[in-house]
Amino acid sequence: MAYGRNGERAANLAGLIDVGATYDIDRAEASGIVDRVVTTIRDNWDDVVDEVGLTKRQADFLYGSRILNPGILDGLPAALRR
């Protein structure tokens, strides 16, 4: 799905920050939103895994491949790529 005025479709969060103005969100606010989303996923991942009954193997496969994969984090500040 395109998310920017020029049809941007890159599957990374930095691209969303770059087009924030399209949605009347300045760069600092867009970065803050991305930071909160990434932090929320990281902080709650283990609880979600337990709640839905994933095995460790399933959780390990999803995290870093489907959930917060390296490509989606490309272009973000180092603090968010940790």
Secondary structure in CASP SS format (residue, H / E / C, confidence):
PFRMAT SS
TARGET T0000
AUTHOR 0000-0000-0000
METHOD secondary structure of the structure
MODEL  1
M C 1.00
A C 1.00
Y C 1.00
G C 1.00
R C 1.00
N C 1.00
G C 1.00
E C 1.00
R C 1.00
A C 1.00
A C 1.00
N C 1.00
L H 1.00
A H 1.00
G H 1.00
L H 1.00
I H 1.00
D H 1.00
V C 1.00
G H 1.00
A H 1.00
T H 1.00
Y H 1.00
D C 1.00
I C 1.00
D C 1.00
R H 1.00
A H 1.00
E H 1.00
A H 1.00
S H 1.00
G H 1.00
I H 1.00
V H 1.00
D H 1.00
R H 1.00
V H 1.00
V H 1.00
T H 1.00
T H 1.00
I H 1.00
R H 1.00
D H 1.00
N H 1.00
W H 1.00
D H 1.00
D H 1.00
V H 1.00
V H 1.00
D H 1.00
E H 1.00
V H 1.00
G C 1.00
L C 1.00
T C 1.00
K H 1.00
R H 1.00
Q H 1.00
A H 1.00
D H 1.00
F H 1.00
L H 1.00
Y E 1.00
G C 1.00
S C 1.00
R C 1.00
I E 1.00
L C 1.00
N C 1.00
P H 1.00
G H 1.00
I H 1.00
L H 1.00
D C 1.00
G C 1.00
L C 1.00
P C 1.00
A H 1.00
A H 1.00
L H 1.00
R H 1.00
R C 1.00
END
